[in-house]
Amino acid sequence: MLEEHPEGVGEENTEAQEPNFAKWEFALSVLKEAVVNAGIKNISEYDGEPLNLRWHVFYQETDKDVVLKMLIKGVFGWLHADVSLIMTTKWIVDEIEFVLTKPDATRILDVSEEERPEVLRENARMILTGYINQIPVVAYQILSQALNDAVQSHIKTYVEPLLKEHWQSLGLPKDFTVSPSEDFANHLKSVDEQFRVLRQSFLGNKRARLTDERRANLDDEHEQLRSEYQVAKDYYNQSRKAFFAGKRNRTEDEWAEEWNTQSHRMFPTLHYRCLNEINSYLPYELAHIHLADSYGYSTEYIKKLVSQASTLKPKKPQ
């Protein structure tokens, strides 16, 4: 059997067939930056702590790739998956480069020739970071969607054709059919609603996540986070003191690595960036940053919303 050669059959084109190693190396460097930006932990940092969230994502580096190691705990089943990212990264880099090399790119995009390499890197990193964060969200919904599709397909293609005449003989309505339980339907609806909100927020609809109800209670959420960051900050100070007391000649870089390793295990609900910068801000400031990153607004705007929520709350009787 002859193999297909989309780019030409039997043509000798050594130059075209040779991989662009510089492009792949560039893609790999962008990929490593994106994984860090996404707040993904190296699988080597996993110490066996319970995996109790809806999904957990780690990464593993090779000399030519970065692979996501995912556990998705869906309502109807779990998914373990390895996701190679280098091919996706190369596609992203190529697409951005395609846009940047158009004849009118410098005018349309307001970039100079000198800025192109950094613009390419920055935009590739941003898109890839979003892709990495979105994979588990979509996978979580797909597990439920795949099961629902299988159930609906079974009903439409097997059950209904098999029993249609029997139902008619019983005098049942023409549109009569069987359906899954209400519990099944409610679980599907819940997953779909969660996915809808997360997806709309990801695509730029900020109000999808920060609903009117959440906005009205933003001061309470801020206070809860402030309290949690206070606990984390106290733990940081105590742990740092014990770290340097335990062994002489330890460096700040060694402590930063130690804190990065243990903090996300100790405080999994707190923001990755906030934990890494916990010594640079007060707890109430960390809570503002956390909310800003969660809802996609600036920190200054979140401060105003928190203040408004507190002001509009009815005063408690003395």
Residue pairs with C-beta under 8 A, 6 or more apart in sequence:
5 11
7 13
7 16
23 90
23 93
23 94
24 64
24 86
24 90
26 93
26 121
27 86
27 89
27 90
27 93
27 124
28 64
28 65
28 66
28 86
28 89
30 89
30 93
30 121
30 124
30 125
30 128
31 65
31 66
31 85
31 86
31 89
31 128
32 61
32 66
33 121
33 125
34 89
34 124
34 125
34 128
34 129
34 132
35 59
35 66
35 85
35 132
37 125
37 129
38 129
38 132
38 133
39 272
39 273
40 57
40 58
40 59
40 68
40 132
41 58
41 59
41 264
42 58
42 59
42 60
42 61
43 58
43 59
43 60
43 69
44 60
45 58
45 261
45 265
46 58
47 265
49 265
51 71
51 73
53 73
53 268
54 72
54 73
54 74
54 136
54 140
55 70
55 71
55 72
55 73
55 136
55 137
55 139
55 140
56 70
56 71
57 68
57 69
57 70
57 71
57 132
57 135
57 136
58 68
58 69
59 66
59 67
59 68
59 69
60 66
60 67
60 69
61 67
64 86
65 84
65 85
65 86
66 85
66 86
67 82
67 83
67 84
67 85
68 81
68 82
68 83
68 85
68 132
68 135
69 82
70 79
70 80
70 81
70 82
70 83
70 135
70 136
70 139
71 78
71 79
71 80
72 78
72 79
72 80
72 81
72 136
72 139
72 140
72 143
74 140
74 143
74 144
74 191
75 143
75 144
75 187
75 190
75 191
76 143
76 144
76 147
76 187
77 143
77 147
79 139
79 143
81 139
83 135
85 128
85 132
88 128
88 131
89 124
89 128
92 124
92 127
92 128
92 131
93 120
93 124
96 120
96 123
96 124
96 127
97 120
99 105
99 109
100 109
100 111
100 116
100 119
100 120
102 108
105 111
106 112
106 113
109 119
111 119
130 202
133 202
134 202
137 195
137 198
137 199
137 202
138 195
140 191
140 195
141 191
141 192
141 194
141 195
144 187
144 188
144 191
144 192
148 188
151 180
151 184
155 177
155 178
155 179
159 177
159 178
160 177
167 176
168 174
179 185
196 208
197 208
197 209
198 209
200 208
200 209
201 208
201 209
201 296
204 296
206 295
206 296
206 297
209 294
209 295
209 296
210 218
210 295
210 297
214 221
215 305
215 309
216 309
216 312
217 309
218 291
218 302
218 305
218 306
218 309
219 306
219 307
219 309
219 310
219 313
220 309
221 291
222 284
222 287
222 288
222 291
222 306
223 287
225 270
225 286
225 287
225 290
225 291
226 283
226 284
226 286
226 287
227 283
228 267
228 269
228 270
229 270
229 274
229 278
229 283
229 286
229 287
229 290
230 283
231 267
232 263
232 266
232 267
232 270
232 275
232 278
233 278
233 279
233 283
233 286
235 266
236 259
236 263
236 278
236 279
239 258
239 259
239 262
240 255
240 259
243 250
243 255
243 258
244 250
244 255
259 275
259 276
260 276
263 275
263 276
263 278
264 272
264 275
267 275
270 290
271 286
271 289
271 290
271 293
271 294
273 289
273 293
274 281
274 286
274 289
274 290
274 293
277 286
278 286
281 289
288 299
288 302
288 303
288 306
289 299
291 297
291 302
291 306
292 298
292 299
292 301
292 302
295 302
297 305
